[in-house]
Amino acid sequence: MRRLAHWSFVHRRIVLAGWLGVLVLTFFIGSITGSNYASGTKLSGTESATAQSLLQQAAPSVSGDTERIVFATKQEQISQPAIRSAVEATLAKVARLPDVTGVTSPYTAAGAKQVSRDGQIAFATVSFSKDANNISTAAAKNFVKTARAANGDALQVDVLGQVAASTNPSSSSGTMFGIAAAFIVLLFVFGSLLSALLPLVSTGLSLFAALSVVGALSNTFTMASFTSQLCLLIGLGVGIDYSLFILTRARAGLRRGLSVEEAVTTAGATAGRAVLFAGLTVCIALCGMFIVGVSVLSGAAVAASIAVLFPMAAAQTLLPALIGFLGHRTLTRKQRKALAAGDLHPAEASARWARWAERVQTHRRGLGVAALAAMVALAVPAFSLRLGIADYGTDPTTTTTTTHRAYERLVSGFGAGFSGPLELVAPIQSVGQRAAFADVVKAASRTPGVAATTSPQFLPAGATHPGVAVAQVYPTGSPQDASTSNLITTMRHQVIPNALHGQSATVYVGGQTALADDEAAVVSSKLPIFVAAVVALSFLLLMVVFRSLLIPATAAVMNLLSAGAAFGVITAVFQKGWFDSLVGVSRTGPISPLVPILMFAVLFGLSMDYEVFLVSRIQEEWLKTRDNARATNHGQAITGRTITALATIMVVVFASFTLSTDRTIKMIGLGMAAAILVDALIVRTVLVPAIMQTLGRRNWYLPSWLDRRLPHLEIGEGPSSRRDEHELALAHGD
């Protein structure tokens, strides 16, 4: 890393031109390929996926997405001639749209159950030949615009479904607020406008290029619709932190009298190594999501890794080049004056953090227990965490969000279950199987928790597929309710087997609601394996770095505590509704099954960053003095300010994404902000030092036979770099 930083400094014009070229090239590629983000996911091998596959074979023209256009009047009946004329005119226009293969009007015999009892609310179903993932944004907007053309005072029209949801506006104010807040923190940390701008320029340029690459790759990998916001969230946080770390080290070198070239080279050799390790660790953790076997998560892993690698590469190359252009102007005027006056020995450790370290040493048991109790208290709500896909009732209640209004009107007219019906699907090869399917539908209609069912519809067999029977089942609960999930289980394991009475027929429970429920079940079953793999990886990496058994074991437990606290916070806010208005949560619901895995992967990498930063400095002092108490105090005094600065950047960036209108991004933003806050303020400043003080020399125990077999990996400053050893703490540059 020393040679890379030196080369980037010497050839700074080439480096800057190269990055500008990368920016132009990636933008050009992204403009040509466009993006193709998925609005949902489908898991092969599940019962709901099998049902969907049968429908696609039997009736490909109507096996795509299904939307509902909801019509509501304030006083008049839907059947009034003027209202009926407006509705039918709208449906006729919708039927002529590309990819629309069928419209079931509430005025037809097939749609007789699509009018509410009071006659003031009705809905029409619209069938597409493609699923929502394959319908372009322009086509989705045109569909919603056409469907809502008759909206007015006499007739309110809104649309419910994945296509309509893809047109709901997404807020970018969170990104801008995060950047502005990060700039203020950087300005406070460095006390210099130019220094505060450098991390933002380096991260912003590289992240823009990364997003262009991610957009292009979305045509190859399945990536969720929130992927670009996820990349922004992660990329901004880690990119600014990595740049801050290296810039801090370079400024420290300048204050000690090093030339600009020497300061940049030294920063690359020390902070650059730590940044490389931290970035690769985050990417390894993200790639662990491939274990889950969900295409959307695999796509998110690829995208988020790119959003980490580009800013990390920029911090290693572009940032040294930019420092080369500015030179001593990265320092404040006061610091330049002190340097000119010959003051080459700025304070290594913070007196305030030194006093705190001594207090932790003196009261390690009391403070440790109190900190542990706080972490456990935050994690308690996570024990009632329920994974599932939230329904459209949790969409923002803005005037431009059509899905939320459609959901509310559909629920008021028909019941919550009508917003997400289940589908009974069966392959039919004989008359007996037709009769058996009819028996299943009749049994389903009598099942507690079912509001209504539709009559069986039989699709003819083809040359390559059997005939297919299909009927819809409307639950009494909403798609996100636990009662609906229980109903799916009851239908599959009790109602259908009992109704078939051993007949040679197979009936599947499908539909979008069942697909979402199956997704949650599959991800939930893989979550323990994923967590175990990530924890094992963190243990092995830290054991190699610190030549210890207890330090990585402590870190693994701390990571689990931080994750538990984060999960507890999002469960309390999004599922239980505690303080929900503070982050703009309109309605509670289950936690998206993708969120815990995404959060744990990112949090693991970031926690490793802080752990390596703190413990590596303690280890250096331990190797010199063999005094564990002194080493722990000294390491904490030196790194306290830097960890606080890094964490503050992360927290403000992550917290800003709670302003997003996307519920998943809201969850991740709040959860990550809470996790980093407690990790930096409780885990790294209280728990880890208190535990290390209590364990004493046992912290550094590693069996000799294991030590001989482990590779040696040096992170941070080695013993040969004594002249740079006190630069770790100068995060504030004062």
N, C-alpha and C positions, 0 to 999 in steps of 0.2 A: 504493500500500500504506500510505502514511502516513495518508491520510484514512480508510481502512478500520480501521486500528488505533485511530485517534482516536475514530471513531464507536463502535467496540466498547467502548472504555473508558468513554466518556460514557454510553452506553446499555447498561451492563453487565447490568442486571437484565433488559432485553428480550432481550439476547443469550443469557443463561443460560436464560431461559424458552423462547426459541426452540429451543435445542438440546435441552432436555428434551422439548419438543413433537415435535421430529424423532425423538427416541428412541422416544417412545410411538407415534407414527404408523407408523414403520417396523416396530416390533415388531408392531403390529396388522396391518399389511399382510402381514408374513411369516407370522403365525399363520394368516391366512385362506388364503393361497395355498399354504403349505407349501413344501417343497423337492423337487426331482427331479434329484438328482445321478446321473450315469451311472457305472456300474461298468466300462465299457469304451468302446471307440470303433470305428467302422467307416469305412473310407475308400472312397468310391465310385470306380469306375474301375479298381480292382484286380481281379486274377483271383479272389481269395478272396471279394470282395464280389459278383462276378458269380455265383459258385457259390451263395452264400447267397441271392441274389435268385431264382435258379432254384428253389431248395428252397421258398422262401416262396410262389412262385406255384403250385407243384405240390402242396404239402402244408402250407398255412398253419397247420394245427392242430399240427404237430410241427416247425415251422421256427423255433421260439423257442429258448430256452436249453436246454441239456442238462446235467443234473447226474448225478453218480455217487454212489450210496450204497454204501459199502464195509463189508462184514461180515467179521469175523475172529474165530477161536476160538484158544484157547491149546493145546488138546490134541485136542478132538473134531473130527470131520469136519463140514463145512457140511451134508452130506447127512443127518446124524443127525435122526431125527424131531422131537425137541424143538427143535433149532436151526432146522430147516426150518419148523416151525410158527410160530416167533417171527418169522422173516424174512418169511414169506408174509403173516402178520398185519400186519406193518409196511408192506409194500408195498401191501396192500389199502387201508390207511388213507391212504397217500400218494396213491394213484390217485384218491381221492375229493376231494382238495384242489382249490380253485379254480385255474384256469389250467394244471393238470396234464392233459395229453392222452394220455399213454401211459407205461407202465412195462414195461421188459423185464426179467423175472426171470431169475436165473441157473439156475432150475429148468425153464425152457422150452427148446424146441429152438432158438429164436432166440438164447437166451443161453447156449448150451452152452459157448462159449469164455470165459464170464465166471466160471469157477471155476478156481482155481489148480491146478497139478499135484499139490501135496500135499493138496489138498482142504480147506485150513483158511482160505482167503481167497476171497471172492467179491464181485462187485459187481453192482448193478442200475442200469440207465440210466433216467433220468426225463426225459421230454420235456415242455416247457412250450409254451403257445401264444404266449407273449410272450418277448422277450429280457430279459436280466437288468436292463437299464436301466429297464424298464417294470413291474417287480415291486416293490411297496412293501416298505418295511423290515418292516412288521408281517407281511406275507404271507411274506417270506423267513424271518423268525424262526419263524413257525408251521410252515413246511415243515421246517426243521432240527429243531425240537422234535419233530415227528411222526416224522421219519425216525430220530431217535436215541432214541425212547421205549424201545426194547428193549435199550439199552446197559446192560451190567452185567459181572459177573465172567466169566460163561460166554460171552458174546457182546459183542464190542466193535463199535460202530457209529459211523461218521463219514461226513461228506458232503464231496464235492469238486465245486467249480464256482463260477461267478461269483455265483450267488445265495447260496450258503453263505458265500462270502468276504465278502459285504456284511454278514454278521452277526457277523464277527469283531470283538472289542472293540477300540476305539481308545483309546489312552491320552491323557488330558488333563493328566497330570502335567508334561509338558514345558512347556505353556503357563504353568502356575502357577509352575514353577521359573524360567522366563524372566522373568516379571513380578517375582518376588521378587528375582532376581539384578539385574535392571535397577534396582529400588528401592534396593538396597544401593549400586550404583554411583552413582546419583543422589544418595544421601545423602552419599557420600564426596565427590562433585564439589561439591555446594552447601553441605554442612555444616549444612543446615537441613531439618527434617522437612517443613515446609510447602512449601518449594521442591521437595523431592524428590517430593512427592505431586502437584504441579501437572501435570507432563508425563504422569503415569500417569492422572490423572483426565481430562485433555483427550483423550488418545489412547484410553483405555478407553471413554469415552462415545461418541465418534465411531465407533470401530471396531465397537462393538456394533450401532450403527445401520447401518453399512456391511454387516455380515454378514447382517442382516435383509433388506437390499435384494438382496444377492447370492443369498440363498436363494430369494427371490421370482423373480429373473431366471433361476434355474436351470430354471424351467418353460418359459422361452422360448429360452434358449441352452443348447447342450450343454456341460455342465460335469462334469469328472471328480469322482469321489467324494472326492478329497483336496482339492478346491477350497477348502473352508472353512478347513482347516488351513493351506493355502498363504496365504490372505488374512490369517490370524492372524499367520503368520510374517513376512510382508512389512509388514503394517500396524503391528504392534508395533514392529518395527525402525525404520522410517522415521518413524512418528508420534512416538515418544519422542525421536528425534534432532531432528526439526524443532522440537518444543516446547522441547527443551533449548537449541537454538541461539538461539531468540527470547528465552527466559527469561534466558539468560546475558547477552544484549545489554541487556535491560531492567534487570537487576541492576547491570550495569556503569554504566548511566546514573544509577541511584540513588546509587551510591557516589561519583559525580562531582558530586553535589549537585543533579541535576535533580529536578524534581517528579515524582511518580508519573505524571502525565499526560504530561509531556515525555519521560520515560524509555520509556513504552510506545509513544508515537508514534514516537520515534526508532528503537526496536527494529523496529517495523513497516516503517519506511522503509528500513532497512538489512538486517537479518537477514530481514525479511519478504520482501523482493525475492529474496534468495538462496534462501529456502525455496520460493517460488513457482516459480522457475526449476528448482530441483532436482526438485520434485514433478512438474512438467509434463514434464521430461526423462525421468523414470522412466516416466510414462504413455505418452509417445511411443515409448520403447523397447519397452514391453510391447505396444503396439498393432502394433509391427512383426511380432508373431507371426502376424498375419493373412496375411502373405506366404506362410507355410508351407502354408496352405490346409487345415489339420486342424481340424475343428469343436471338438474338445476344447481345443486350444490357443487358438483364438479365444475360446472361453468363458472360459478361464483368464485371457486378456488383459483381457477386460471386467471380470471379478471382481477381479483384482489391481489394476487401475486404480481401481476404486471403493474398494478397501481403502487406496489411497494418497491419493486425492482427499479423502475424508472427514477423516482425521486432519490432512491439510494445511490444509483449510478450518478445522478446529477450532483449529489452531495460530495461524491468522491472526485468528480472531475470538473463540473461547471463551477461549483462553489470555489475551489482553489483558484480557478481562472479569474473569477470575479474579484476575489480578494487581491489577486495580483494587479488588477486594474486600479483598485482603490488604495492599496497599501496601508499606510498609517492612518488614513482617513477613516478606517474602520474603528479607530479608538475615539473616545470623547476628547474634547479640547483639554479638559483637566488631566486626563491620562497622558496626552501628548506633552503637556507642560511638565508633568512629573518625570516623564521619560527624558525630556531634554535637560532636566535638572539633575539627572543621574540617579534617580530612584529606580533601581533595578530589582528590588526585593519586595514586591507586594505580598500582603499577608496570604499564607497558604490556606489556613483553615478559618472558618467563621467562628468568632468568639461566642456568638449566640448559639450556634449549633454545638459547639464544644460544651457549653453549659448544659444544653439539653441532653447530650450524650452522657454526661456525668450523672444527671438526674435519673436517666433510664438505668444506668449501672447501679445506682444506689437503691432505687425502688423497682428493680426489674420484675420481681414477682407480682407486686401490686399493679404496676402499670401493664404488665403482660396479661394478667387475668382480666383487667378492665378492657384492654384492647380486644382480647379474644371474645369477651362477652358482647362487645359492640358488634363485632363481625358476625357472631352467631345470631344476634338479635335481628340484624339486617337480612340474614339468610333464612329466617324462620318462615316467611311467607312462601318461599320457594318449595316447601314441602307439599303445598297444595297446588303447585303449578300443573296446569292442564294444557297439553298441546292440542292444537286444532286450527282450522282455518276460520278466521272471522268472517261473518257475513257482511252484506252491504250496509247493514244498519250501523256499522262502525265507520263507514266512510265519512269524510268531513261534511258538516252541515252548511256548507257555503251555498250561495245562490247559483253557482255554476256547476255544482255536483249533482248530476241528474240521478245517479244510482241510489243515493241516500233517500231522496224524495220518493222515487219509485218504490223503494223498499217499504217506507212508512205507509204509503197509500195501499200497497198490496197487503200489508199486514192488517191494516185497519178494515179492509174490505173482506178479506178471506181468511186470514190467520198467518202466523209467522212461517209455517211450513210451505206455503205456496211460493215463497221466494226461492226455494231450493228443493224441488221434489226429488224423490228417489225413483229409480226405474227398475222394474222387474223385466229381465231379459232372458229368453230361453231359446235354444236351437230346437226347431220343430221338424220331425221327420215322419210323423204318423198322426193319425186322427186321435189316438189315445193320448199323445203328448199335448195336443191342443186342449183336450178336455182337462188334462192334469194341470196345465197352465191356468186355465179358467178357475179351477179349484183353488190354486195358490192365490190368485187375485182376490177371490171371494174370502179366503181366510185372512188375507192381509187387511181387507176392509173392516174386519171385525176385531182386529188387533188393537189393544189399548195403545194410545199414542199416535194412531192414524186418524187424520181428519177426513180424508176422502181418497178414493181411487178412481182411475179412469177405466173404461172398458178395454179389454184386450184388443190389440191390433196385430194382425198377422201379415207378415211380409213374405212374399213368395220365395221359394228356393231358386237358386241359379245353378249354372253349370259347375261352379267351384265352391258353392256354399249351400248349407241347408236353409230351410225357411226359418224365420225368426219371429218370435212373439214378444211383444213389448207392451207394458202398461205402466202408468205413472202412479206413484203412491205419495200422497201429501201428508207429511208428519204434522202433528200439532205444535211441535217446537220448531224454533228457527234452525237453520243449518248449523249454527255454531253451538247450539245447546247440547249439554251432555245427554239429555233425553233422546235427542235424535241419534247420537252415536250409539246409545243403548238400544234404540229401535233397530238400527242396522244389524247389530249383533243378534238381537232376538229374531229378526226376520231370517237371518242366515242359519242360525243354529237351532231354532225351535219351530217357527211358523212354517217355513218352506218344507223342512223334513217331515213335519207332522201332516201337512196338507198333501204331500206326495204319496204317503203311505207305502213307501218302498217301490213306487212305480219307476220305470226306466226313463226318467226325465230329469233334466238339470235346469235349475232356475237360478240366475245370478241377480244380485242386488247391485245396480250401477247408478249412473247419473253423476253430475258434478259434485253433489254433496257427499256421495259415497266415495268418489275419487279423493276428495279432500280428507275424508276420515281415514281411508286406507293409507294415504301419504303420511298422516300424523302417526299412525300405528307403526308403519315401517321405519320411519325416522326415530321414533321413540325406542324401538327395539335395537337400533344400531347405536344409539347415543352412548350407552355404557361402554361399548367396545371402542368407540372413538375417544371418549374421555380417558380410558385406560391406556390407549396407545399414545396419546399426547402426554399424559403424565409420565409414562415410562420413558418416552423420548427426552423429556425435560430432565428426568433423573439421570439418564446416561450422559447427556451433554454436560450437565453441571458436575457430575462425578469426574469426567475427563478434565474439565477446566480447572476445578479446585482440588482435585486429588483428595476427595473426602466422601464419606458415606452419609454423615448426618446433615451436612449443608444441603445437598440435593434433596434429601428426604424432607427437611424443613421447607425448602422452596416448593416442593410438590404439594405439601399440605397448605402452604400459604396461597398457592395458585387456586387450589380448590376453595379456600375460604373467600378469596376475592371473587371468584366466579359465582359462588353461592350467594354472596352479598348482592352481586349484580342481578342474578336471577330473582332474588327476593324483592328487589326494588321494582323490576318490571312486572312481576306478578302482583305486587301490591297496587301498582298504578293502573295497569292495563286490564288485569283480570278482576281485582277486587274493587277498583275504583277509588283508592285512597289518593287524595290530592290530584285526581285526574284532570281537573280544570286547569292546573298549573301548566300542563303540557298539551292542552287542547285535545283531550280524549273525549269524544262525544258520547261513546257508549262502550261499556266493558265487553270483554270477550276473551276467548282462549288465547294462548301465546302461540304465534306461528311456529311450527316445528322446525323451520330453518333457523330461527333466531338463536336458540341455545348453542347450536353447533357453530354458527358463524361467529358468535361472540366468544365462545370458548377458544376457538382457534386463534383469533386476533389477540385476545387477552393473554393467552399463553405466551405468545411472542413478545408482547410489550412487557409483561411481568418478568420474563427472562432478561429483558434489556435492563430493567431497574435492578434486578438481582445481581447480574454480572457487574454492573456499574458500582454498586455498593460493596459487594463482597470481594471483588477483585482488588479494590483499594485497601480493604481490611487485610486481605491476604498478603499484599505487598509489605504492609507494616509487620504482619506476623512473621514473615520470612526474615525480616531484618532483626526483630527484637525477641521473637518467641514469647511475647507477652500478650495473651489473648485479650485481656481487659483493655490494655493500652491500644492494641491494634483496632479493636472494635470502636473505641471512643474516637480515635484519630480518623479512622475511615469514615465514620458518620459525620464528624465535624467538617471533613473536607468535601464530602459528597452531598450533604444535606441541601445546600442552596441549589445545586445543579439539579438534583432530583425534583425539588420543588418547582423549579423553573420549567423543566421538561413536562412534569405532570400538569402544571397549570395550562400549558399550551394544549396538551391533549384534552383536558377537561373542557376548556372553552370551545374547542373545535367540535368535540363530540356532542356537547350539550347544545350547540347551535343547531344541530340536526333534529332536535325535537320540534323545531319550527316547521319541519317538512310535513306535507299532507299525506305522505305514504306511511301507513301504520307500522310496517316492518322497519323502515328506516328510523321512525320515531323510537321504536323499542330499542334498536341497536344503539342509537345515539344516547338515549338516557341510560341504558345499561352499561355501556362502555364508559360514559362520564362518571357514573357512580363507582364502577370497578376501579378506574384509575385513581379517583379521589381517595378511596379507602386504601388502595394499594400503596399510594405514595405517603399519605398522612398517618395511616395506622400500621400497615404491614411493615414498610421499610423504615419508618422512623421509630416504631415502638416494638412491634412483635419480633421481627428478625433480630435487632440488636439485643433485646431482652433475652431471647432464647440463646443467642450466641454467648452472651455474658454468663448465662446459667450453665451452659454446657462446658465452657472453658476449653481446655486443650483437646477435649474429645471431638470438638468441631472438625479437627484436622486429621482425624484417624482414617487411615486407609491401609488394609492389609498389604504387606510388602509384595506378596505374590501377585496381587491384583494390580498394584502400582507398576510392576515390571511389564505387565501385559497391556496396559492401557496406553494409547498414543498420547503424545504431549501436544497440547493445544494452548498457545499463549494468547490471551485476550488482554487488551489494554497495554500497560507498560510493564516490560520485563525488568529484571534487575540491571540490565545493561543500559537502561535509559534513565539513569538517575537525574540527569540534568533537567528532565521534563516531568519528574514525578510529582511535583506539587502543582501542576497545571489543572488537575482534575477539578478543583473546587471553585475556580474563578468564573462561575456562570454569570454572575452579575457584572463582572469586569470592573469592580471597584476596589 
